[in-house]
Amino acid sequence: GGAAFDSAEEAAKHAAMAAEGVQQGLFSQAEADTFLAVHEELDRLMAEGVVEQSGGMENMQRIVLDQLVEDGQITSDESTLFSVVHDRLLDAGLME
């Protein structure tokens, strides 16, 4: 069940969270931009069902990030930066 995955709605939510994070000084605009670009790739792969969805969201996210690096879609640095920004958003209570 549940609502269908809406990529446009998700992207808007991520953009709002990233903007709030920049405003709070959690990370730079450039870091936010990288986070959003990587998130777009991550969501695309997950929407395609390329990844076995098991082991919780965090585990799945790590698998997808590794896959994106392997495929040359993102760099290892971008993957690391994504995780750092993601954790800062979680710690600040901006992301559930």
Summary of the structure (lengths in Angstrom):
residues: 96
radius of gyration: 13.1
end to end distance: 20.0
largest distance: 37.7
contacts: 253
relative contact order: 0.17
helix: 70%
strand: 0%
